[in-house]
Amino acid sequence: MPGPDASGAAGRVVLLLGGTAEARVLAARLVEVPGLRVVSSLAGRTGAPVLPVGETRVGGFGGVPGLVAWLRARAATAVVDATHPFAARISANAVAACAEADVPLLRLQRPGWTAVPGDRWYPVDSADEAARVLPGLARRVFLTTGRLETAPYAHLDDLWFLLRSVEPPTGALPRACEVLLSRGPFTVENEIALLRDRRIDAIVTKDSGGALTAAKLTAARELGLPVVLIRRPEVRAPEQVTDTAAAARWVLTGSAAAAGT
């Protein structure tokens, strides 16, 4: 990475809203830049998060006013929102806070998944819509939408669910439900074995993108299973990139256009 004379990084403070693999990669790239202070912020929703290198804070800011106060108190010069594609509230707060504090904001978001021949995808806009689709589609469901969004499926007493998440779910659960605690990455072979062992006939997942949890989609394709795919919420960030190299260049140049996007 360039030194402070080449990049203008000396004395700059960058807030990196993280919690994703991309955020950790970006933090590792930026902490090597002399004179650039990078603070990675995690929401604190998991008890044992994978921490990035460098300076880290855990917990919320207190909404838009709290984030504005943090940016001003530390004279932040840029914010990179590299949160999960479904962290809509955090991303919206970042857009509002950066506009109020007059701090440049970049959204780093991995591309979504793309269907290929053989996929049987049923795109929906919400967990509630996914729950409405399922009764006519399957009887044994692999639910991989996280521990916080189980309530929309709790009333589906005629269906059986395998719920996989990193930590135990906190909301209401379906009557017939097995909870499997596990963290990716997962292999196609293991996903196929799991689907066959539990006699799964449909999968519900979010369009998170990336390779970490994509194996279940390949497994579903090979087994001919339908996938109910929850679309991403829209994020209206002023500048966006899809990879960490472009995000690092933006931090050092202050421009997504200069980053090659």
N, C-alpha and C positions, 0 to 999 in steps of 0.2 A: 504494500500500500504506500502511497506517497507520503512524504513527511509534511510537517506543517507549512513549510514555505511553498510547496507545490499545491497543497490542497486548501490552504487557508483555514485549517482546522484548529489552530492554536486558540485556546480559550473558549471554544465552543462547547455547549452543553446540549446533548441530544437525548430526548426521552424516547425509549423504545418500548412500545406497548407489546408485550410478548405472550408467551405461553404456547407457541408453536415451534416446530422444528426449524422453520425458516427464521424465526426470531433468534433462536440460539445460534444458528449459522451466521446471521448478520452481526450479532453481538461479538462473536469470535473474530470476525473480520475487522470490526471497527475499534475494538479495544487495542489493536496493534498500532493505531494511528497516534503519533505523539501529539499531545496537547488537546486531544479530543476526549471529553468526558461523556461516557455513555452510561445511562441509567436504564436498566431493564426493569419494567414493571409487570408483575404478575397479579392476576385478579385474586388469587388465593382460594379458588373453588375446589382444589384438590388438596388433600392432606400431605401428600408427598410429591410435589411437582418436580420435574426435571429442571434443574436450575441452569441458567446460562453462565458463561464466564463473565467476570467483571462485576461491577456494582449492581446490586439487585434490591428492589423494594417489593413487598408483598402486601396486597390489600387494595381496596378501592380508594378513590380520591375524594369521594363525597359529591359525586355528580359533576356537572359542568362548572359550578362555582368553585369547587375544590380543585379541579384540574386547572382552571384559570389561575387560581392563587398559587398553585405549585409552579406553574410555568413562569409566572412573574417573579416569584420569590427567588428562583434559581436562574433567572435570566436565560431561560432555555432558548436556543436558536433554531431548533427543528424538532419535529415529532415524527416518528415512523410508527404507523399503526400496523403491526404484524400479528394481530390477534386472529383467532379462529374465524373462518368465514361466517360462522353463525353467531359470533359475539356482536350482535347488531347494536345493542345498547351502548356498549363501550365504544364502538366505532362512531356512532352518532354523537356521543358526548365529545369524542376527539374532534370531530368536524366543527361542532359548535364552539368548543373551548378554544381551538386554534384560531378560529375566525375572530373571536372576541379578544384574544390576547395578541393577535397579529403575529402568529408564529407559523412558519411554513409546515405543511402537513403532507406526508406521503402515505398512501395505502399500499402495503405489500401483501398481496393475496395470491396464493397459488391458484393455477387454473382449475376449473372444475373438471369432473370426469366427462368423457365423451363416449357415447354408445358406439359399439362396433357390431358388424353382422353377427347375429346369434344372441344378442342381448334382448331381454324382454323387460323393458323398463316402463314403469308407470309413474311419470312425474306428477308430483302434487306440490301444493304451496305451503302446507302446514302439517303438523302432527295430527290435528283434528281431521283433516282431509284424508290422511293416510289411514286413520282408524275407520273412516267410513268406507274406504275401498276394500279393506281386508276381508270382511265376511264373505264376499262373493269371489274371493281369490284364493283363500287358503284356510287350512285348519291348524297348521303348526308353523309358527312364525319365528324367525330369527330377528330380534329387535336390537339394532346396534346404533341407537340414537343418543346414548348417554344416560347417565343416572338421574338427570333432572326432568326428563320429559316422558315419564311413564304414565301419568294420570290419564291422558287421552285414550289409553287402551284398557284402562282398568275395568270398564263396563263390558268388555267383550268376553263374556263368560263361556261362550261356545268355542273359543279358540285357546290353544296352548302356546305359550311364549317361552323362548329362550332369550333372556336378556343378558347381553354382555356389556360390561362397563369396567372402567379402571377401579372405581370405588363403589361401595354399596349404594343402591338407589335410595333416594330420600322421599319420593312421592308415593302416591297410591299405586299399587301393583295389580295386574290382572289376577284373577282367582287361581288360574292354572299357570304357574310361572316358575321357571328355574333361573336362578341368577348365577352367572358365570363371571367371576372377577378375573380380568386379564388385561394386559397392556400389549399393544402391537410393538414391532411389526409381526404380521402373520404370513404364513406361507400358503400358497394355493393348495398344496397337498394336505396340510393340516385343516384348512377350511373345508375342503371336500370331505374329509373324514368326519369332521364335526357335523356338517350338514346331513351326512348319511346316517351317522349314529343317532342323531336326534330326530330323524325322519322329517326334516324341515321341508316345507313346500312353498315358502315365500320369505323374502328378506325385506326388512324396512331399514333404510339408512338415510343419512343426510349426504348431500353432495359436497362432502368435505374436500375432495380432490386429494392429490398426492399419492405416493406409493405406500405409505405406512399401513393403511387399512384397505387398499384396493384389491387385495387377494380375494376377498369375499365376492367381488363382482365377477372375477374370472371363474371362480368356483361355481357361482350361480349360472354363468354362461355354459360351462361344461356340463352341468347337470340339468340344464333347461329350465331353471327356476325363475319365476318372476321377481323383479326387484321394484319395490315401491320407493322411489327416490324423492326425497324432500328437497325442493329447490332452495337455493341460497336467498337470504334477504338482500335487497339492494343497498349498497353503500355508496353514498354520493361524496366521496373524497375528491378534492380538487385535482390531485395528481395520483396516478396509480401505476405500479409496476407488478410484474409477476414472478420475478426471481431476485435472489439476494445480491447477485453481482450488480444488477441495475440499481437496487436500493442503496448499496454502498456507494456507487458513483453519484447518486443523487445527494447523499449526505455530504459528499466532498465537493460537489459542484453547485448544489442548491437548485437543481433543475432536472425534472424527469426527461425533458427533451435531450439534455446533455448526456443523460444516462443511457441514451440509445433506445428509448421506448417510443 
